[in-house]
Amino acid sequence: SPSRGLGDVYKRQRQDELTDHFFFLLHQHYKKERSVSFYADKLYISDKYLMRVLKKSTGQTFHFWVIEFIMREAKLLLRSTTISITEISEKLNYPNPSFFSRVFHQYVGMTPKEFRNQ
């Protein structure tokens, strides 16, 4: 098979770099910032390009990663603290506990309360 051109290699490195930088930013801001444009602006790229790069380099969407980070934190808080579900939903910047519980249930397959009590 023909060897890849330097352009392809550079493009792949650039995409990996953007992906790494995105995860660095996501780790810092996911509790508050959930919009593609927030991260794209910080990376000086368009929303569409960020979404395309993430899909290409991770096989997952922007929204998948945001919810993944939030739910990982939610599970950690439910398992390792006794703070209320209301407080957890506030910490994770949900408008209200019932919305948080609905999203959690959709993602995890049980309510936050069930998850904590299992």
PDB file as gemmi writes it, atoms N, CA and C in Angstrom:
CRYST1    1.000    1.000    1.000  90.00  90.00  90.00 P 1                      
ATOM      1  N   SER A   1       0.845  -1.195   0.000  1.00  0.00           N  
ATOM      2  CA  SER A   1       0.000   0.000   0.000  1.00  0.00           C  
ATOM      3  C   SER A   1       0.881   1.245   0.000  1.00  0.00           C  
ATOM      4  N   PRO A   2       0.442   2.274  -0.689  1.00  0.00           N  
ATOM      5  CA  PRO A   2       1.273   3.485  -0.781  1.00  0.00           C  
ATOM      6  C   PRO A   2       1.442   4.125   0.598  1.00  0.00           C  
ATOM      7  N   SER A   3       2.622   4.666   0.837  1.00  0.00           N  
ATOM      8  CA  SER A   3       2.860   5.273   2.152  1.00  0.00           C  
ATOM      9  C   SER A   3       2.024   6.552   2.273  1.00  0.00           C  
ATOM     10  N   ARG A   4       1.633   6.842   3.496  1.00  0.00           N  
ATOM     11  CA  ARG A   4       0.835   8.039   3.714  1.00  0.00           C  
ATOM     12  C   ARG A   4       1.680   9.280   3.487  1.00  0.00           C  
ATOM     13  N   GLY A   5       1.059  10.284   2.907  1.00  0.00           N  
ATOM     14  CA  GLY A   5       1.779  11.539   2.692  1.00  0.00           C  
ATOM     15  C   GLY A   5       2.020  12.239   4.022  1.00  0.00           C  
ATOM     16  N   LEU A   6       2.980  13.135   4.035  1.00  0.00           N  
ATOM     17  CA  LEU A   6       3.270  13.905   5.255  1.00  0.00           C  
ATOM     18  C   LEU A   6       2.062  14.713   5.681  1.00  0.00           C  
ATOM     19  N   GLY A   7       1.279  15.166   4.716  1.00  0.00           N  
ATOM     20  CA  GLY A   7       0.060  15.926   5.015  1.00  0.00           C  
ATOM     21  C   GLY A   7      -0.880  15.132   5.895  1.00  0.00           C  
ATOM     22  N   ASP A   8      -1.048  13.847   5.563  1.00  0.00           N  
ATOM     23  CA  ASP A   8      -1.926  12.970   6.359  1.00  0.00           C  
ATOM     24  C   ASP A   8      -1.398  12.796   7.773  1.00  0.00           C  
ATOM     25  N   VAL A   9      -0.102  12.585   7.877  1.00  0.00           N  
ATOM     26  CA  VAL A   9       0.526  12.393   9.184  1.00  0.00           C  
ATOM     27  C   VAL A   9       0.346  13.651  10.022  1.00  0.00           C  
ATOM     28  N   TYR A  10       0.603  14.808   9.409  1.00  0.00           N  
ATOM     29  CA  TYR A  10       0.458  16.074  10.125  1.00  0.00           C  
ATOM     30  C   TYR A  10      -0.982  16.275  10.577  1.00  0.00           C  
ATOM     31  N   LYS A  11      -1.913  15.976   9.680  1.00  0.00           N  
ATOM     32  CA  LYS A  11      -3.330  16.145   9.983  1.00  0.00           C  
ATOM     33  C   LYS A  11      -3.733  15.267  11.168  1.00  0.00           C  
ATOM     34  N   ARG A  12      -3.250  14.021  11.161  1.00  0.00           N  
ATOM     35  CA  ARG A  12      -3.563  13.100  12.247  1.00  0.00           C  
ATOM     36  C   ARG A  12      -2.973  13.590  13.568  1.00  0.00           C  
ATOM     37  N   GLN A  13      -1.719  14.072  13.518  1.00  0.00           N  
ATOM     38  CA  GLN A  13      -1.094  14.613  14.735  1.00  0.00           C  
ATOM     39  C   GLN A  13      -1.870  15.810  15.260  1.00  0.00           C  
ATOM     40  N   ARG A  14      -2.286  16.680  14.342  1.00  0.00           N  
ATOM     41  CA  ARG A  14      -3.061  17.867  14.704  1.00  0.00           C  
ATOM     42  C   ARG A  14      -4.385  17.448  15.353  1.00  0.00           C  
ATOM     43  N   GLN A  15      -5.028  16.450  14.780  1.00  0.00           N  
ATOM     44  CA  GLN A  15      -6.301  15.977  15.336  1.00  0.00           C  
ATOM     45  C   GLN A  15      -6.112  15.366  16.716  1.00  0.00           C  
ATOM     46  N   ASP A  16      -5.041  14.587  16.878  1.00  0.00           N  
ATOM     47  CA  ASP A  16      -4.747  13.999  18.194  1.00  0.00           C  
ATOM     48  C   ASP A  16      -4.474  15.089  19.226  1.00  0.00           C  
ATOM     49  N   GLU A  17      -3.748  16.120  18.805  1.00  0.00           N  
ATOM     50  CA  GLU A  17      -3.430  17.242  19.674  1.00  0.00           C  
ATOM     51  C   GLU A  17      -4.707  17.962  20.109  1.00  0.00           C  
ATOM     52  N   LEU A  18      -5.576  18.212  19.142  1.00  0.00           N  
ATOM     53  CA  LEU A  18      -6.855  18.871  19.446  1.00  0.00           C  
ATOM     54  C   LEU A  18      -7.684  18.024  20.402  1.00  0.00           C  
ATOM     55  N   THR A  19      -7.704  16.724  20.155  1.00  0.00           N  
ATOM     56  CA  THR A  19      -8.465  15.809  21.010  1.00  0.00           C  
ATOM     57  C   THR A  19      -7.916  15.838  22.435  1.00  0.00           C  
ATOM     58  N   ASP A  20      -6.593  15.745  22.572  1.00  0.00           N  
ATOM     59  CA  ASP A  20      -5.970  15.811  23.902  1.00  0.00           C  
ATOM     60  C   ASP A  20      -6.303  17.121  24.602  1.00  0.00           C  
ATOM     61  N   HIS A  21      -6.206  18.210  23.864  1.00  0.00           N  
ATOM     62  CA  HIS A  21      -6.477  19.529  24.437  1.00  0.00           C  
ATOM     63  C   HIS A  21      -7.953  19.645  24.833  1.00  0.00           C  
ATOM     64  N   PHE A  22      -8.830  19.096  23.991  1.00  0.00           N  
ATOM     65  CA  PHE A  22     -10.259  19.086  24.320  1.00  0.00           C  
ATOM     66  C   PHE A  22     -10.496  18.365  25.651  1.00  0.00           C  
ATOM     67  N   PHE A  23      -9.902  17.184  25.829  1.00  0.00           N  
ATOM     68  CA  PHE A  23     -10.112  16.432  27.070  1.00  0.00           C  
ATOM     69  C   PHE A  23      -9.543  17.161  28.283  1.00  0.00           C  
ATOM     70  N   PHE A  24      -8.425  17.847  28.088  1.00  0.00           N  
ATOM     71  CA  PHE A  24      -7.850  18.673  29.151  1.00  0.00           C  
ATOM     72  C   PHE A  24      -8.849  19.757  29.569  1.00  0.00           C  
ATOM     73  N   LEU A  25      -9.429  20.448  28.573  1.00  0.00           N  
ATOM     74  CA  LEU A  25     -10.415  21.501  28.848  1.00  0.00           C  
ATOM     75  C   LEU A  25     -11.690  20.922  29.457  1.00  0.00           C  
ATOM     76  N   LEU A  26     -12.140  19.810  28.914  1.00  0.00           N  
ATOM     77  CA  LEU A  26     -13.360  19.179  29.404  1.00  0.00           C  
ATOM     78  C   LEU A  26     -13.208  18.823  30.880  1.00  0.00           C  
ATOM     79  N   HIS A  27     -12.064  18.266  31.221  1.00  0.00           N  
ATOM     80  CA  HIS A  27     -11.792  17.894  32.602  1.00  0.00           C  
ATOM     81  C   HIS A  27     -11.903  19.106  33.534  1.00  0.00           C  
ATOM     82  N   GLN A  28     -11.484  20.262  33.056  1.00  0.00           N  
ATOM     83  CA  GLN A  28     -11.532  21.477  33.873  1.00  0.00           C  
ATOM     84  C   GLN A  28     -12.924  22.105  33.945  1.00  0.00           C  
ATOM     85  N   HIS A  29     -13.705  21.981  32.883  1.00  0.00           N  
ATOM     86  CA  HIS A  29     -14.921  22.795  32.759  1.00  0.00           C  
ATOM     87  C   HIS A  29     -16.245  22.043  32.662  1.00  0.00           C  
ATOM     88  N   TYR A  30     -16.208  20.700  32.629  1.00  0.00           N  
ATOM     89  CA  TYR A  30     -17.451  19.968  32.317  1.00  0.00           C  
ATOM     90  C   TYR A  30     -18.603  20.235  33.279  1.00  0.00           C  
ATOM     91  N   LYS A  31     -18.311  20.583  34.526  1.00  0.00           N  
ATOM     92  CA  LYS A  31     -19.396  20.808  35.483  1.00  0.00           C  
ATOM     93  C   LYS A  31     -20.215  22.035  35.117  1.00  0.00           C  
ATOM     94  N   LYS A  32     -19.573  22.997  34.445  1.00  0.00           N  
ATOM     95  CA  LYS A  32     -20.268  24.233  34.101  1.00  0.00           C  
ATOM     96  C   LYS A  32     -20.549  24.380  32.607  1.00  0.00           C  
ATOM     97  N   GLU A  33     -19.585  23.971  31.796  1.00  0.00           N  
ATOM     98  CA  GLU A  33     -19.671  24.244  30.353  1.00  0.00           C  
ATOM     99  C   GLU A  33     -20.004  22.993  29.560  1.00  0.00           C  
ATOM    100  N   ARG A  34     -21.121  23.059  28.847  1.00  0.00           N  
ATOM    101  CA  ARG A  34     -21.576  21.869  28.105  1.00  0.00           C  
ATOM    102  C   ARG A  34     -21.791  22.138  26.631  1.00  0.00           C  
ATOM    103  N   SER A  35     -21.454  23.351  26.178  1.00  0.00           N  
ATOM    104  CA  SER A  35     -21.725  23.670  24.775  1.00  0.00           C  
ATOM    105  C   SER A  35     -20.484  23.445  23.914  1.00  0.00           C  
ATOM    106  N   VAL A  36     -20.720  22.955  22.725  1.00  0.00           N  
ATOM    107  CA  VAL A  36     -19.640  22.729  21.767  1.00  0.00           C  
ATOM    108  C   VAL A  36     -18.879  24.033  21.550  1.00  0.00           C  
ATOM    109  N   SER A  37     -19.617  25.141  21.423  1.00  0.00           N  
ATOM    110  CA  SER A  37     -18.963  26.411  21.082  1.00  0.00           C  
ATOM    111  C   SER A  37     -17.983  26.868  22.157  1.00  0.00           C  
ATOM    112  N   PHE A  38     -18.268  26.590  23.435  1.00  0.00           N  
ATOM    113  CA  PHE A  38     -17.329  26.955  24.499  1.00  0.00           C  
ATOM    114  C   PHE A  38     -15.962  26.323  24.234  1.00  0.00           C  
ATOM    115  N   TYR A  39     -15.948  25.022  23.962  1.00  0.00           N  
ATOM    116  CA  TYR A  39     -14.694  24.288  23.761  1.00  0.00           C  
ATOM    117  C   TYR A  39     -14.056  24.634  22.418  1.00  0.00           C  
ATOM    118  N   ALA A  40     -14.871  24.732  21.390  1.00  0.00           N  
ATOM    119  CA  ALA A  40     -14.352  25.082  20.061  1.00  0.00           C  
ATOM    120  C   ALA A  40     -13.680  26.459  20.104  1.00  0.00           C  
ATOM    121  N   ASP A  41     -14.306  27.417  20.774  1.00  0.00           N  
ATOM    122  CA  ASP A  41     -13.721  28.762  20.907  1.00  0.00           C  
ATOM    123  C   ASP A  41     -12.366  28.708  21.604  1.00  0.00           C  
ATOM    124  N   LYS A  42     -12.295  27.933  22.675  1.00  0.00           N  
ATOM    125  CA  LYS A  42     -11.032  27.813  23.418  1.00  0.00           C  
ATOM    126  C   LYS A  42      -9.931  27.156  22.568  1.00  0.00           C  
ATOM    127  N   LEU A  43     -10.343  26.320  21.631  1.00  0.00           N  
ATOM    128  CA  LEU A  43      -9.382  25.630  20.765  1.00  0.00           C  
ATOM    129  C   LEU A  43      -9.147  26.376  19.443  1.00  0.00           C  
ATOM    130  N   TYR A  44      -9.842  27.505  19.284  1.00  0.00           N  
ATOM    131  CA  TYR A  44      -9.736  28.325  18.067  1.00  0.00           C  
ATOM    132  C   TYR A  44     -10.114  27.557  16.806  1.00  0.00           C  
ATOM    133  N   ILE A  45     -11.172  26.760  16.923  1.00  0.00           N  
ATOM    134  CA  ILE A  45     -11.675  26.034  15.753  1.00  0.00           C  
ATOM    135  C   ILE A  45     -13.195  26.152  15.729  1.00  0.00           C  
ATOM    136  N   SER A  46     -13.805  25.726  14.640  1.00  0.00           N  
ATOM    137  CA  SER A  46     -15.266  25.806  14.545  1.00  0.00           C  
ATOM    138  C   SER A  46     -15.917  24.643  15.295  1.00  0.00           C  
ATOM    139  N   ASP A  47     -17.161  24.834  15.672  1.00  0.00           N  
ATOM    140  CA  ASP A  47     -17.933  23.785  16.347  1.00  0.00           C  
ATOM    141  C   ASP A  47     -17.932  22.507  15.510  1.00  0.00           C  
ATOM    142  N   LYS A  48     -18.212  22.690  14.228  1.00  0.00           N  
ATOM    143  CA  LYS A  48     -18.309  21.538  13.317  1.00  0.00           C  
ATOM    144  C   LYS A  48     -17.005  20.766  13.248  1.00  0.00           C  
ATOM    145  N   TYR A  49     -15.902  21.511  13.191  1.00  0.00           N  
ATOM    146  CA  TYR A  49     -14.601  20.861  13.102  1.00  0.00           C  
ATOM    147  C   TYR A  49     -14.295  20.085  14.384  1.00  0.00           C  
ATOM    148  N   LEU A  50     -14.585  20.681  15.522  1.00  0.00           N  
ATOM    149  CA  LEU A  50     -14.369  19.981  16.801  1.00  0.00           C  
ATOM    150  C   LEU A  50     -15.171  18.687  16.836  1.00  0.00           C  
ATOM    151  N   MET A  51     -16.437  18.760  16.448  1.00  0.00           N  
ATOM    152  CA  MET A  51     -17.285  17.558  16.479  1.00  0.00           C  
ATOM    153  C   MET A  51     -16.751  16.485  15.524  1.00  0.00           C  
ATOM    154  N   ARG A  52     -16.279  16.931  14.358  1.00  0.00           N  
ATOM    155  CA  ARG A  52     -15.749  15.981  13.373  1.00  0.00           C  
ATOM    156  C   ARG A  52     -14.470  15.315  13.881  1.00  0.00           C  
ATOM    157  N   VAL A  53     -13.558  16.109  14.441  1.00  0.00           N  
ATOM    158  CA  VAL A  53     -12.293  15.593  14.964  1.00  0.00           C  
ATOM    159  C   VAL A  53     -12.538  14.586  16.088  1.00  0.00           C  
ATOM    160  N   LEU A  54     -13.432  14.930  17.013  1.00  0.00           N  
ATOM    161  CA  LEU A  54     -13.720  14.018  18.131  1.00  0.00           C  
ATOM    162  C   LEU A  54     -14.277  12.700  17.636  1.00  0.00           C  
ATOM    163  N   LYS A  55     -15.222  12.775  16.720  1.00  0.00           N  
ATOM    164  CA  LYS A  55     -15.851  11.569  16.178  1.00  0.00           C  
ATOM    165  C   LYS A  55     -14.794  10.703  15.497  1.00  0.00           C  
ATOM    166  N   LYS A  56     -13.915  11.368  14.754  1.00  0.00           N  
ATOM    167  CA  LYS A  56     -12.880  10.651  14.010  1.00  0.00           C  
ATOM    168  C   LYS A  56     -11.857  10.032  14.956  1.00  0.00           C  
ATOM    169  N   SER A  57     -11.405  10.775  15.954  1.00  0.00           N  
ATOM    170  CA  SER A  57     -10.304  10.265  16.776  1.00  0.00           C  
ATOM    171  C   SER A  57     -10.765   9.407  17.949  1.00  0.00           C  
ATOM    172  N   THR A  58     -12.032   9.530  18.382  1.00  0.00           N  
ATOM    173  CA  THR A  58     -12.481   8.719  19.527  1.00  0.00           C  
ATOM    174  C   THR A  58     -13.606   7.758  19.174  1.00  0.00           C  
ATOM    175  N   GLY A  59     -14.241   7.979  18.030  1.00  0.00           N  
ATOM    176  CA  GLY A  59     -15.388   7.147  17.654  1.00  0.00           C  
ATOM    177  C   GLY A  59     -16.661   7.561  18.376  1.00  0.00           C  
ATOM    178  N   GLN A  60     -16.569   8.625  19.182  1.00  0.00           N  
ATOM    179  CA  GLN A  60     -17.741   9.087  19.935  1.00  0.00           C  
ATOM    180  C   GLN A  60     -17.996  10.566  19.665  1.00  0.00           C  
ATOM    181  N   THR A  61     -19.204  11.011  20.017  1.00  0.00           N  
ATOM    182  CA  THR A  61     -19.591  12.400  19.780  1.00  0.00           C  
ATOM    183  C   THR A  61     -19.169  13.309  20.929  1.00  0.00           C  
ATOM    184  N   PHE A  62     -19.185  14.599  20.668  1.00  0.00           N  
ATOM    185  CA  PHE A  62     -18.935  15.610  21.694  1.00  0.00           C  
ATOM    186  C   PHE A  62     -19.867  15.391  22.885  1.00  0.00           C  
ATOM    187  N   HIS A  63     -21.164  15.249  22.591  1.00  0.00           N  
ATOM    188  CA  HIS A  63     -22.152  15.128  23.673  1.00  0.00           C  
ATOM    189  C   HIS A  63     -21.953  13.859  24.500  1.00  0.00           C  
ATOM    190  N   PHE A  64     -21.536  12.788  23.833  1.00  0.00           N  
ATOM    191  CA  PHE A  64     -21.209  11.566  24.566  1.00  0.00           C  
ATOM    192  C   PHE A  64     -20.168  11.861  25.627  1.00  0.00           C  
ATOM    193  N   TRP A  65     -19.082  12.561  25.253  1.00  0.00           N  
ATOM    194  CA  TRP A  65     -17.988  12.804  26.194  1.00  0.00           C  
ATOM    195  C   TRP A  65     -18.397  13.706  27.341  1.00  0.00           C  
ATOM    196  N   VAL A  66     -19.203  14.722  27.044  1.00  0.00           N  
ATOM    197  CA  VAL A  66     -19.659  15.624  28.110  1.00  0.00           C  
ATOM    198  C   VAL A  66     -20.479  14.836  29.131  1.00  0.00           C  
ATOM    199  N   ILE A  67     -21.451  14.082  28.657  1.00  0.00           N  
ATOM    200  CA  ILE A  67     -22.321  13.324  29.565  1.00  0.00           C  
ATOM    201  C   ILE A  67     -21.524  12.228  30.278  1.00  0.00           C  
ATOM    202  N   GLU A  68     -20.559  11.635  29.596  1.00  0.00           N  
ATOM    203  CA  GLU A  68     -19.690  10.621  30.197  1.00  0.00           C  
ATOM    204  C   GLU A  68     -18.954  11.189  31.415  1.00  0.00           C  
ATOM    205  N   PHE A  69     -18.369  12.379  31.263  1.00  0.00           N  
ATOM    206  CA  PHE A  69     -17.647  13.022  32.367  1.00  0.00           C  
ATOM    207  C   PHE A  69     -18.601  13.358  33.519  1.00  0.00           C  
ATOM    208  N   ILE A  70     -19.768  13.886  33.184  1.00  0.00           N  
ATOM    209  CA  ILE A  70     -20.744  14.267  34.212  1.00  0.00           C  
ATOM    210  C   ILE A  70     -21.228  13.043  34.975  1.00  0.00           C  
ATOM    211  N   MET A  71     -21.569  11.986  34.254  1.00  0.00           N  
ATOM    212  CA  MET A  71     -22.101  10.785  34.898  1.00  0.00           C  
ATOM    213  C   MET A  71     -21.038  10.062  35.721  1.00  0.00           C  
ATOM    214  N   ARG A  72     -19.796  10.105  35.264  1.00  0.00           N  
ATOM    215  CA  ARG A  72     -18.701   9.510  36.032  1.00  0.00           C  
ATOM    216  C   ARG A  72     -18.581  10.220  37.383  1.00  0.00           C  
ATOM    217  N   GLU A  73     -18.648  11.538  37.353  1.00  0.00           N  
ATOM    218  CA  GLU A  73     -18.581  12.326  38.585  1.00  0.00           C  
ATOM    219  C   GLU A  73     -19.804  12.061  39.469  1.00  0.00           C  
ATOM    220  N   ALA A  74     -20.988  11.991  38.846  1.00  0.00           N  
ATOM    221  CA  ALA A  74     -22.221  11.730  39.597  1.00  0.00           C  
ATOM    222  C   ALA A  74     -22.123  10.386  40.323  1.00  0.00           C  
ATOM    223  N   LYS A  75     -21.659   9.364  39.623  1.00  0.00           N  
ATOM    224  CA  LYS A  75     -21.519   8.030  40.230  1.00  0.00           C  
ATOM    225  C   LYS A  75     -20.530   8.065  41.388  1.00  0.00           C  
ATOM    226  N   LEU A  76     -19.424   8.772  41.186  1.00  0.00           N  
ATOM    227  CA  LEU A  76     -18.414   8.894  42.230  1.00  0.00           C  
ATOM    228  C   LEU A  76     -19.008   9.559  43.475  1.00  0.00           C  
ATOM    229  N   LEU A  77     -19.727  10.644  43.277  1.00  0.00           N  
ATOM    230  CA  LEU A  77     -20.343  11.368  44.401  1.00  0.00           C  
ATOM    231  C   LEU A  77     -21.401  10.511  45.099  1.00  0.00           C  
ATOM    232  N   LEU A  78     -22.174   9.765  44.316  1.00  0.00           N  
ATOM    233  CA  LEU A  78     -23.211   8.906  44.904  1.00  0.00           C  
ATOM    234  C   LEU A  78     -22.589   7.771  45.711  1.00  0.00           C  
ATOM    235  N   ARG A  79     -21.478   7.241  45.224  1.00  0.00           N  
ATOM    236  CA  ARG A  79     -20.808   6.122  45.893  1.00  0.00           C  
ATOM    237  C   ARG A  79     -19.988   6.532  47.094  1.00  0.00           C  
ATOM    238  N   SER A  80     -19.324   7.666  46.998  1.00  0.00           N  
ATOM    239  CA  SER A  80     -18.290   7.980  47.983  1.00  0.00           C  
ATOM    240  C   SER A  80     -18.650   9.122  48.929  1.00  0.00           C  
ATOM    241  N   THR A  81     -19.844   9.687  48.788  1.00  0.00           N  
ATOM    242  CA  THR A  81     -20.253  10.743  49.718  1.00  0.00           C  
ATOM    243  C   THR A  81     -21.687  10.468  50.175  1.00  0.00           C  
ATOM    244  N   THR A  82     -22.104  11.231  51.167  1.00  0.00           N  
ATOM    245  CA  THR A  82     -23.503  11.120  51.616  1.00  0.00           C  
ATOM    246  C   THR A  82     -24.282  12.376  51.240  1.00  0.00           C  
ATOM    247  N   ILE A  83     -23.680  13.232  50.416  1.00  0.00           N  
ATOM    248  CA  ILE A  83     -24.406  14.459  50.052  1.00  0.00           C  
ATOM    249  C   ILE A  83     -25.666  14.112  49.263  1.00  0.00           C  
ATOM    250  N   SER A  84     -26.670  14.950  49.435  1.00  0.00           N  
ATOM    251  CA  SER A  84     -27.981  14.657  48.851  1.00  0.00           C  
ATOM    252  C   SER A  84     -27.941  14.703  47.324  1.00  0.00           C  
ATOM    253  N   ILE A  85     -28.920  14.059  46.725  1.00  0.00           N  
ATOM    254  CA  ILE A  85     -29.044  14.048  45.273  1.00  0.00           C  
ATOM    255  C   ILE A  85     -29.294  15.473  44.772  1.00  0.00           C  
ATOM    256  N   THR A  86     -30.009  16.253  45.551  1.00  0.00           N  
ATOM    257  CA  THR A  86     -30.223  17.668  45.218  1.00  0.00           C  
ATOM    258  C   THR A  86     -28.879  18.408  45.157  1.00  0.00           C  
ATOM    259  N   GLU A  87     -28.040  18.190  46.159  1.00  0.00           N  
ATOM    260  CA  GLU A  87     -26.716  18.835  46.170  1.00  0.00           C  
ATOM    261  C   GLU A  87     -25.849  18.374  45.004  1.00  0.00           C  
ATOM    262  N   ILE A  88     -25.909  17.087  44.709  1.00  0.00           N  
ATOM    263  CA  ILE A  88     -25.139  16.554  43.578  1.00  0.00           C  
ATOM    264  C   ILE A  88     -25.612  17.209  42.287  1.00  0.00           C  
ATOM    265  N   SER A  89     -26.917  17.317  42.126  1.00  0.00           N  
ATOM    266  CA  SER A  89     -27.442  17.924  40.900  1.00  0.00           C  
ATOM    267  C   SER A  89     -27.018  19.398  40.805  1.00  0.00           C  
ATOM    268  N   GLU A  90     -26.933  20.088  41.936  1.00  0.00           N  
ATOM    269  CA  GLU A  90     -26.452  21.476  41.938  1.00  0.00           C  
ATOM    270  C   GLU A  90     -24.967  21.545  41.608  1.00  0.00           C  
ATOM    271  N   LYS A  91     -24.186  20.671  42.229  1.00  0.00           N  
ATOM    272  CA  LYS A  91     -22.740  20.607  41.960  1.00  0.00           C  
ATOM    273  C   LYS A  91     -22.452  20.393  40.479  1.00  0.00           C  
ATOM    274  N   LEU A  92     -23.283  19.581  39.845  1.00  0.00           N  
ATOM    275  CA  LEU A  92     -23.093  19.250  38.436  1.00  0.00           C  
ATOM    276  C   LEU A  92     -23.870  20.192  37.516  1.00  0.00           C  
ATOM    277  N   ASN A  93     -24.398  21.246  38.134  1.00  0.00           N  
ATOM    278  CA  ASN A  93     -25.022  22.324  37.370  1.00  0.00           C  
ATOM    279  C   ASN A  93     -26.289  21.945  36.603  1.00  0.00           C  
ATOM    280  N   TYR A  94     -27.075  21.073  37.186  1.00  0.00           N  
ATOM    281  CA  TYR A  94     -28.378  20.764  36.594  1.00  0.00           C  
ATOM    282  C   TYR A  94     -29.403  21.763  37.109  1.00  0.00           C  
ATOM    283  N   PRO A  95     -30.394  22.105  36.256  1.00  0.00           N  
ATOM    284  CA  PRO A  95     -31.390  23.096  36.677  1.00  0.00           C  
ATOM    285  C   PRO A  95     -32.215  22.638  37.880  1.00  0.00           C  
ATOM    286  N   ASN A  96     -32.437  21.324  37.995  1.00  0.00           N  
ATOM    287  CA  ASN A  96     -33.158  20.789  39.160  1.00  0.00           C  
ATOM    288  C   ASN A  96     -32.887  19.303  39.308  1.00  0.00           C  
ATOM    289  N   PRO A  97     -33.136  18.764  40.522  1.00  0.00           N  
ATOM    290  CA  PRO A  97     -32.832  17.357  40.801  1.00  0.00           C  
ATOM    291  C   PRO A  97     -33.602  16.374  39.927  1.00  0.00           C  
ATOM    292  N   SER A  98     -34.833  16.711  39.555  1.00  0.00           N  
ATOM    293  CA  SER A  98     -35.604  15.728  38.782  1.00  0.00           C  
ATOM    294  C   SER A  98     -35.057  15.621  37.358  1.00  0.00           C  
ATOM    295  N   PHE A  99     -34.582  16.721  36.815  1.00  0.00           N  
ATOM    296  CA  PHE A  99     -33.948  16.666  35.492  1.00  0.00           C  
ATOM    297  C   PHE A  99     -32.654  15.850  35.574  1.00  0.00           C  
ATOM    298  N   PHE A 100     -31.859  16.115  36.595  1.00  0.00           N  
ATOM    299  CA  PHE A 100     -30.627  15.344  36.815  1.00  0.00           C  
ATOM    300  C   PHE A 100     -30.951  13.853  36.924  1.00  0.00           C  
ATOM    301  N   SER A 101     -31.956  13.515  37.735  1.00  0.00           N  
ATOM    302  CA  SER A 101     -32.333  12.111  37.929  1.00  0.00           C  
ATOM    303  C   SER A 101     -32.775  11.459  36.630  1.00  0.00           C  
ATOM    304  N   ARG A 102     -33.504  12.221  35.801  1.00  0.00           N  
ATOM    305  CA  ARG A 102     -33.980  11.697  34.519  1.00  0.00           C  
ATOM    306  C   ARG A 102     -32.798  11.378  33.600  1.00  0.00           C  
ATOM    307  N   VAL A 103     -31.853  12.307  33.507  1.00  0.00           N  
ATOM    308  CA  VAL A 103     -30.666  12.101  32.672  1.00  0.00           C  
ATOM    309  C   VAL A 103     -29.845  10.922  33.207  1.00  0.00           C  
ATOM    310  N   PHE A 104     -29.667  10.890  34.516  1.00  0.00           N  
ATOM    311  CA  PHE A 104     -28.903   9.808  35.141  1.00  0.00           C  
ATOM    312  C   PHE A 104     -29.553   8.460  34.838  1.00  0.00           C  
ATOM    313  N   HIS A 105     -30.855   8.392  34.999  1.00  0.00           N  
ATOM    314  CA  HIS A 105     -31.596   7.156  34.745  1.00  0.00           C  
ATOM    315  C   HIS A 105     -31.446   6.704  33.290  1.00  0.00           C  
ATOM    316  N   GLN A 106     -31.558   7.660  32.368  1.00  0.00           N  
ATOM    317  CA  GLN A 106     -31.400   7.348  30.944  1.00  0.00           C  
ATOM    318  C   GLN A 106     -30.017   6.770  30.679  1.00  0.00           C  
ATOM    319  N   TYR A 107     -29.016   7.347  31.299  1.00  0.00           N  
ATOM    320  CA  TYR A 107     -27.631   7.002  31.013  1.00  0.00           C  
ATOM    321  C   TYR A 107     -27.186   5.738  31.747  1.00  0.00           C  
ATOM    322  N   VAL A 108     -27.593   5.607  33.005  1.00  0.00           N  
ATOM    323  CA  VAL A 108     -27.086   4.532  33.860  1.00  0.00           C  
ATOM    324  C   VAL A 108     -28.062   3.347  33.944  1.00  0.00           C  
ATOM    325  N   GLY A 109     -29.330   3.613  33.688  1.00  0.00           N  
ATOM    326  CA  GLY A 109     -30.315   2.533  33.716  1.00  0.00           C  
ATOM    327  C   GLY A 109     -30.978   2.356  35.076  1.00  0.00           C  
ATOM    328  N   MET A 110     -30.679   3.260  35.996  1.00  0.00           N  
ATOM    329  CA  MET A 110     -31.359   3.275  37.302  1.00  0.00           C  
ATOM    330  C   MET A 110     -31.326   4.694  37.842  1.00  0.00           C  
ATOM    331  N   THR A 111     -32.136   4.966  38.831  1.00  0.00           N  
ATOM    332  CA  THR A 111     -32.162   6.307  39.411  1.00  0.00           C  
ATOM    333  C   THR A 111     -30.914   6.513  40.276  1.00  0.00           C  
ATOM    334  N   PRO A 112     -30.568   7.776  40.557  1.00  0.00           N  
ATOM    335  CA  PRO A 112     -29.436   8.028  41.447  1.00  0.00           C  
ATOM    336  C   PRO A 112     -29.613   7.339  42.807  1.00  0.00           C  
ATOM    337  N   LYS A 113     -30.839   7.341  43.300  1.00  0.00           N  
ATOM    338  CA  LYS A 113     -31.118   6.703  44.591  1.00  0.00           C  
ATOM    339  C   LYS A 113     -30.875   5.191  44.536  1.00  0.00           C  
ATOM    340  N   GLU A 114     -31.384   4.554  43.486  1.00  0.00           N  
ATOM    341  CA  GLU A 114     -31.152   3.111  43.298  1.00  0.00           C  
ATOM    342  C   GLU A 114     -29.660   2.818  43.178  1.00  0.00           C  
ATOM    343  N   PHE A 115     -28.962   3.675  42.420  1.00  0.00           N  
ATOM    344  CA  PHE A 115     -27.521   3.485  42.228  1.00  0.00           C  
ATOM    345  C   PHE A 115     -26.792   3.571  43.568  1.00  0.00           C  
ATOM    346  N   ARG A 116     -27.153   4.537  44.362  1.00  0.00           N  
ATOM    347  CA  ARG A 116     -26.501   4.723  45.662  1.00  0.00           C  
ATOM    348  C   ARG A 116     -26.784   3.559  46.596  1.00  0.00           C  
ATOM    349  N   ASN A 117     -27.992   3.020  46.530  1.00  0.00           N  
ATOM    350  CA  ASN A 117     -28.398   1.975  47.477  1.00  0.00           C  
ATOM    351  C   ASN A 117     -28.020   0.558  47.072  1.00  0.00           C  
ATOM    352  N   GLN A 118     -27.509   0.411  45.844  1.00  0.00           N  
ATOM    353  CA  GLN A 118     -27.209  -0.958  45.380  1.00  0.00           C  
ATOM    354  C   GLN A 118     -26.001  -1.564  46.066  1.00  0.00           C  
TER     355      GLN A 118                                                      
END                                                                             
